Amino acid sequence: MSCIRFNTSAQREAMRHDAAALAPGDQAVLHLSPPVTESKIARLRLLAGHARPTIRQSVASNRHAPQDLLVALAADRDPGVRGEVARNQATGPAVVAALSRDEDPRVRCWAVLNPVLPDERLRELAADPDAQVARLAGWRIGAAQPA
């Protein structure tokens, strides 16, 4: 399937007309993704067991991945996969908090940057032994403070 669209001039004109009738924030409705079906979820489950870590990373970053699949991927042997789970804002707060204790500092960095990480854990990470994790946690804490 190609990501290139070939529209006729009449179709392009209709899209311009329709877009102009929408409020600026509502124009995204012209580019909605197709609905998530059971077959898509089944494909995600199948790909989560793929031998290549990059394929598993793609599943871990998918916002439609079911929570049980994200929990399983959070225990993946590859830190890149665990990092994508920590980064995914659809991942539950408890899983992100668990990943914020990962041995790999890159995974902890992604957990710190995920807005679902509980504030208490974020404050603890400000004293993380890894300087980058501690810096990111301090930045997140500071960014949450009113000016």
Stockholm file with secondary structure:
# STOCKHOLM 1.0

chainA/1-147         MSCIRFNTSAQREAMRHDAAALAPGDQAVLHLSPPVTESKIARLRLLAGHARPTIRQSVASNRHAPQDLLVALAADRDPGVRGEVARNQATGPAVVAALSRDEDPRVRCWAVLNPVLPDERLRELAADPDAQVARLAGWRIGAAQPA
#=GR chainA/1-147 SS CCSCCCCCHHHHHHHHHHHHHSCGGGGGGGGCCCCCCHHHHHHHHHHTTCSSHHHHHHHHTCTTCCHHHHHHHTTCSCHHHHHHHHHCTTSCHHHHHHHTTCSSHHHHHHHHHCTTSCHHHHHHHTTCSSHHHHHHHHHHHHHHSCC
#=GC SS_cons         CCSCCCCCHHHHHHHHHHHHHSCGGGGGGGGCCCCCCHHHHHHHHHHTTCSSHHHHHHHHTCTTCCHHHHHHHTTCSCHHHHHHHHHCTTSCHHHHHHHTTCSSHHHHHHHHHCTTSCHHHHHHHTTCSSHHHHHHHHHHHHHHSCC
//
